[in-house]
Amino acid sequence: MHTIALKSSHLYISNEVVSQVFGDEPHVYLAYQPERTTLLAAPASSQWFSKMHEPSQHMLKTRNLQGDKTIALHEILIDNDLDNQDRELEYSIQESTKILKITL
């Protein structure tokens, strides 16, 4: 099941989505867009993403044997006064640029 969820202020990303967007990269770039309440995520190797969005770098941590990963979002949630309630999140993937767009 392809899912992205917020649990305990961590972004849980299913293995299918991780493989499609990040591959084997251990780090990702995150950029929050408050006007759209959207979190953008891209592989840390994406140099143009870092120039366009001034992102912060985060570690992708393995959660289980299936290869699901998590990213700690405490800072982004607190800094932007966002709802930290556990829930599934809507997302889309931009295939051509390997960007994950997540609605917070």
C-alpha positions as CSV (number, residue, x, y, z in Angstrom):
1,M,0.0,0.0,0.0
2,H,1.4,3.4,-1.0
3,T,1.0,5.6,1.9
4,I,2.4,8.6,3.7
5,A,1.4,9.3,7.2
6,L,2.2,11.6,10.1
7,K,2.9,9.6,13.3
8,S,4.4,11.0,16.5
9,S,5.7,14.0,14.5
10,H,7.5,11.7,12.0
11,L,6.7,11.4,8.3
12,Y,6.2,7.7,7.6
13,I,6.8,6.9,3.9
14,S,6.0,3.5,2.4
15,N,8.8,1.6,0.7
16,E,7.1,1.9,-2.8
17,V,7.2,5.7,-2.5
18,V,10.7,5.8,-1.1
19,S,12.0,3.6,-4.0
20,Q,10.3,5.7,-6.6
21,V,11.4,9.1,-5.3
22,F,14.6,8.6,-3.3
23,G,16.1,5.3,-4.4
24,D,18.9,4.3,-2.0
25,E,19.7,7.8,-0.8
26,P,20.2,8.1,2.9
27,H,19.3,11.9,3.1
28,V,16.5,14.1,1.7
29,Y,15.9,17.8,1.2
30,L,12.7,19.2,2.7
31,A,11.2,22.6,2.0
32,Y,7.9,23.7,3.6
33,Q,5.7,26.1,1.6
34,P,3.4,27.8,4.1
35,E,1.2,29.5,1.5
36,R,0.3,26.1,0.1
37,T,0.7,24.1,3.4
38,T,2.8,21.8,1.3
39,L,6.0,20.0,2.2
40,L,8.4,19.3,-0.7
41,A,10.8,16.4,-0.5
42,A,13.6,15.6,-2.9
43,P,16.7,13.4,-2.9
44,A,19.7,15.2,-1.3
45,S,21.6,14.7,-4.6
46,S,19.2,17.1,-6.3
47,Q,21.3,20.2,-6.6
48,W,18.7,22.3,-8.5
49,F,16.2,21.6,-5.7
50,S,18.6,23.0,-3.1
51,K,19.1,26.2,-5.2
52,M,15.4,26.7,-5.8
53,H,13.9,26.1,-2.4
54,E,16.6,26.6,0.3
55,P,15.7,23.3,1.9
56,S,16.9,21.6,5.1
57,Q,18.6,18.2,4.9
58,H,17.1,15.3,6.8
59,M,18.0,11.7,7.3
60,L,15.7,8.9,6.0
61,K,15.6,6.3,8.7
62,T,14.6,2.7,8.1
63,R,11.5,1.7,10.1
64,N,11.0,-2.0,9.2
65,L,12.1,-4.9,7.1
66,Q,9.8,-3.9,4.2
67,G,11.9,-0.8,3.7
68,D,9.5,1.9,4.9
69,K,11.3,5.0,6.1
70,T,10.6,8.0,8.4
71,I,11.8,11.6,8.6
72,A,11.6,13.5,11.9
73,L,9.4,16.6,11.3
74,H,9.3,18.1,14.8
75,E,11.1,21.3,13.8
76,I,9.0,22.0,10.7
77,L,5.7,21.3,12.6
78,I,6.7,23.5,15.5
79,D,8.2,26.4,13.5
80,N,5.1,26.6,11.3
81,D,2.5,25.9,14.0
82,L,1.2,22.9,12.1
83,D,-1.2,20.2,13.3
84,N,0.9,17.3,14.6
85,Q,-2.1,14.9,15.0
86,D,-1.4,11.4,13.6
87,R,-3.1,11.0,10.2
88,E,-2.6,9.8,6.6
89,L,-1.5,12.6,4.3
90,E,-2.3,13.4,0.7
91,Y,0.7,13.4,-1.6
92,S,1.7,13.5,-5.3
93,I,4.9,12.5,-7.0
94,Q,6.5,14.6,-9.8
95,E,8.2,11.8,-11.7
96,S,10.4,13.9,-14.0
97,T,12.0,15.9,-11.1
98,K,11.8,13.2,-8.3
99,I,9.9,15.6,-6.0
100,L,7.4,14.4,-3.4
101,K,4.7,16.9,-2.6
102,I,2.9,16.3,0.7
103,T,-0.1,18.3,2.0
104,L,0.3,19.0,5.7
